[in-house]
């Protein structure tokens, strides 16, 4: 399950995609699950006042790697793999699109295929490490991270996509550190102003 992935890569994050854009189709003898695993420039809320988005091109440096498609992030339920040419991933203007060739002899994979076909499962999330990002911290206290470059490990078809708790904890630490820096910067500015006022009075 998720634990094994995060034990190997403790810095890995999971990003949810709430709006499902998956469908199934038959291509000759192949059974296909396809859709968008991530959408560019779309805000994903982590908690009230904190959000992330993925910038176009963030996956470009990862797509040549060995990436797996899973069910619910479970490493024992592999649906496809880029190395085996059973998972195709590409980045376009909308986001990260994927196509999975389902193994008809794998009962677990077929169960996922049938659930997507019926519309019972239509959501997803991705597992990745952030290489580069930009941070915006508003005067109102809201914070937004724009992810610009990632190392992608896996994409998952999910029943209930959600942030992994370690990712939320890491983001909370990031937010608290930014608040601390902003407070220290404000104090320094106030001290400088007071010094200038004191100098003028003397």
N, C-alpha and C positions, 0 to 999 in steps of 0.2 A: 504494500500500500504506500501512501505518501511518505511514511516514516523512512522507508529505505532510500527514497530519492533524497530526502533532506539530510539523512545521515551522511550520505556521500557528498552532497553539495549543500552545506548548511546555509550558505548565502543565497540560495535559490529562492525566487519568489514565484507565487502563483497569481496570475491575473485572470479575473473572471470576465466572461462575456455573457450578459444577461439575455440579450435578444438573439434568439436562435435563427440561424440562416442555413440550416442543414437540409439536405434532401438526399434521397436514394435514387439510383437509376441502374438499369441493366445495359451493359455495353458488350454486345456479343455474348461471351460466356462469363464475363466479369460482373460482379456485383459491386457497386460503387456507393460510398458515402462521401459527399462533398459539400463544401461550404466554407465560410469565413471563420477562422479561428481567432482573429483579432481584427478590429476596425481602427483605422488611423483617425487621429484627431477627434476621438470620442472620449468623453470623460467617464472614468470608472470611479465611483465614489467608494472610498475605503471606510470613512466614517464622516459624520457631519462636519463640513469645513475642510475636508482633506480629500484630494482626488488625484488620479493619475491619468495620463493619456499617452498614447504611443505615436511618435512622429513618423511620417512616411520615410521609408528606407531603413528603419531601425533593425529590420531582420536581414538586411542584405548581406552582412558579413557572416551570417549563420547558415544560410540556405544550402551551402555546399557540404555541411557537416552531416553526421549520422544522427538523424532525429527519428523518434518513434511516435506513433499514434497509439494512445491508450484509451481504455474505458475507465472513467472516473479516477484517473491518475494512478491506477493500479498496475504496477510493473509486471504482474502475472497475466494481465489481460491485454496483450499486444494486438492491435488491429492491423498495423502496418509499420513499415520502416523504410526510410529513404534509401538506405544501403541495399535493401532487397528489392528496390523499385516497386514496392507495394504501397508506398506513400509518396505523393507528389506535393510539393509545397512551392508556391510562388507568391511574390509580392506585386500587387498592382496599385492603382491609384486609390482603391477603396480600403485595402488592408491585406492581411495574410490569408491567402486562399489555399485550401488543401483538398486533395482527392485521395481516398483510401480504397484500395482493392481488398475487399473482404474475402477471407478464406472460407469457402462453403463447407469445408470439412471440419472447421473449428466451431463447435456448438456455441461457445461463449461469444465469438465474433458474430455469428448468425443471430444470436439473441439481441445483440446491440443493433445490428442491421434492421431487424424486424421492428424494434422499438422506435428507431428513427423513421422508418417507413410509415408507421402508424401515427407518428407525431407525438408519441409519448416521451421521447427524448429528443431535444432539439437545441441544447445549449452546450457550451464548451468553455475551456480555459486552457492556459498555456503555462509551462514551467520554464523559467529562464533565469539567467544572471544578468543584472544590469551592468553594462560596461560604461555607458555615458548617459547623463541626464541633466536637465536644467530644472532649477527650482524657482518658483515664484511665491513670495510670501507677502500677502496683501496687508494693508493697514488695518483691515477688519479682523485680521487674525486667521484668515483662510490660507491654506497652503495647497499648491498644485505642483506636481512633478511631471515634466514632459520627458519621457524616455526616448532617447535618440539612438541608442545602440545596445543590442542585447546579444548574449550567447544563448541560443534556444536549445533546450534539451528535449522537450516533448510537447505534444499537443494532445488534448483529451476531449473526447465526447463525454459529456457529463449530464447526470440527472439533476444535480443541484450544484452549479459552479459556485465556488466561494474562495475568498482569500484564505491562504494558510496562515495560522496564527503567528508563526515566526515572522512572516512578511509584515503583518500589521504591527507587531512589536518593534520591528526594525524601523518602520515608518514613524511610529510614535517617538522613537529615540531621535530620529532625524528632525522631526518637528520641534521637539523640546530643545535640541541643540540650536536650531535656528532662532527660536524664541530667546534663548539665552544670549546668543550673539547679538541679536537686535537690541536687547535690553542693555547689554554692555556698551554697544555702539552709541545708544542714546545717552547713557550716563557720561561717556567720554565727551560727547558733544556738549552736554550741559556743563561739564567741568571746564571745558575750554571757554565757553561763553562767560561763565562766572569769573574765570581768570582775567579775561579781557575787560570785563566790567570793573573788576577790582583794580586792575592796572590803570585804567582811565581815572578812577576816583583818586588814586594816589597822586 
